[in-house]
Amino acid sequence: MKMLLVVLISLLFQRPARVLDIYALNRNDPDYVNQMRRLGSDPKGLKERDITIKTYFHHPGFRITLTGKDGGQKYSSDKILELSKLYALIDAMPMRREEMAKRKLQ
C-alpha cells in the first residue's frame, strides 16, 4: 500500500519534460555559446527526448544540470556536455526506455 502511494505521488508531480538548466555569466560566455551551438545542431533529437532548455545568467561560471521527468537531478557538470553523452544519459533512463518501447509499438 505504501509503495502504491509513493508511485501515485510521483506520477502527480512528474515533469512533462526533462530539463536542461544552463548557468553562465552572460550570453557571451564562451562555454555557454559553445554549449548552445551544440544543442542547436540537433533540435529533432532534443524534441524526441522531451528536453526543455532553461538558461540562467549572472551565475559565476558555467554549469549545466539535467533533471529527469521524475524531478531528480541526473547530471551536473561545469564542463560542456556533448550531445552523445546527453543522449546516452537520457536513453539509459527507465522512463525513456518505456517511451522508446511505446513508440515502437505504434
ROMARSE-239359 format. One record per residue (C-alpha): x, y, z; chain; residue in three letters; residue number from 1. Coordinates in steps of 0.25 Angstrom, whole numbers. Layout:
<koldos>
    east   north      up   c     r     k
       X       Y       Z   A   ALA   NUM
...
</koldos>
This chain:
<koldos>
    east   north      up   c     r     k
       0       0       0   A   MET     1
      11      10       4   A   LYS     2
      18       7      -9   A   MET     3
       6       9     -17   A   LEU     4
       4      23     -10   A   LEU     5
      19      26     -14   A   VAL     6
      16      23     -28   A   VAL     7
       4      31     -29   A   LEU     8
      10      43     -23   A   ILE     9
      22      42     -32   A   SER    10
      12      42     -44   A   LEU    11
       5      54     -39   A   LEU    12
      18      62     -39   A   PHE    13
      24      56     -51   A   GLN    14
      30      67     -60   A   ARG    15
      25      67     -74   A   PRO    16
      39      69     -80   A   ALA    17
      53      67     -76   A   ARG    18
      60      80     -72   A   VAL    19
      74      84     -76   A   LEU    20
      78      96     -68   A   ASP    21
      90     104     -73   A   ILE    22
      96     114     -64   A   TYR    23
     106     125     -69   A   ALA    24
     111     139     -66   A   LEU    25
     105     144     -79   A   ASN    26
     101     141     -93   A   ARG    27
     115     144     -98   A   ASN    28
     121     133     -88   A   ASP    29
     129     124     -98   A   PRO    30
     125     112     -91   A   ASP    31
     110     116     -92   A   TYR    32
     112     120    -107   A   VAL    33
     119     106    -110   A   ASN    34
     108      98    -102   A   GLN    35
      96     105    -109   A   MET    36
     103     103    -122   A   ARG    37
     104      88    -120   A   ARG    38
      90      87    -114   A   LEU    39
      85      95    -126   A   GLY    40
      91      85    -136   A   SER    41
      80      75    -133   A   ASP    42
      67      80    -130   A   PRO    43
      60      67    -134   A   LYS    44
      68      59    -124   A   GLY    45
      65      69    -113   A   LEU    46
      50      69    -116   A   LYS    47
      49      53    -117   A   GLU    48
      55      53    -103   A   ARG    49
      45      63     -98   A   ASP    50
      57      73     -94   A   ILE    51
      54      87     -89   A   THR    52
      65      96     -88   A   ILE    53
      65     107     -78   A   LYS    54
      77     118     -77   A   THR    55
      81     126     -65   A   TYR    56
      91     137     -65   A   PHE    57
      99     145     -55   A   HIS    58
     104     132     -50   A   HIS    59
     119     131     -46   A   PRO    60
     124     121     -56   A   GLY    61
     118     111     -66   A   PHE    62
     109     100     -61   A   ARG    63
      99      90     -67   A   ILE    64
      89      81     -60   A   THR    65
      80      71     -65   A   LEU    66
      67      68     -57   A   THR    67
      58      56     -61   A   GLY    68
      43      55     -63   A   LYS    69
      43      49     -48   A   ASP    70
      49      62     -43   A   GLY    71
      62      56     -39   A   GLY    72
      75      62     -43   A   GLN    73
      82      53     -53   A   LYS    74
      95      60     -57   A   TYR    75
     102      73     -53   A   SER    76
     116      78     -58   A   SER    77
     124      91     -60   A   ASP    78
     128      85     -74   A   LYS    79
     121      86     -87   A   ILE    80
     112      74     -89   A   LEU    81
     114      66    -103   A   GLU    82
     100      62    -109   A   LEU    83
     105      48    -110   A   SER    84
     107      48     -95   A   LYS    85
      94      55     -92   A   LEU    86
      86      45    -101   A   TYR    87
      93      33     -95   A   ALA    88
      89      38     -81   A   LEU    89
      75      40     -85   A   ILE    90
      73      27     -93   A   ASP    91
      78      19     -81   A   ALA    92
      67      24     -72   A   MET    93
      56      15     -69   A   PRO    94
      45      25     -73   A   MET    95
      52      28     -87   A   ARG    96
      53      13     -89   A   ARG    97
      38      12     -87   A   GLU    98
      36      23     -97   A   GLU    99
      44      17    -107   A   MET   100
      37       3    -106   A   ALA   101
      23      10    -107   A   LYS   102
      28      17    -120   A   ARG   103
      32       4    -126   A   LYS   104
      18      -2    -123   A   LEU   105
      11      10    -130   A   GLN   106
</koldos>
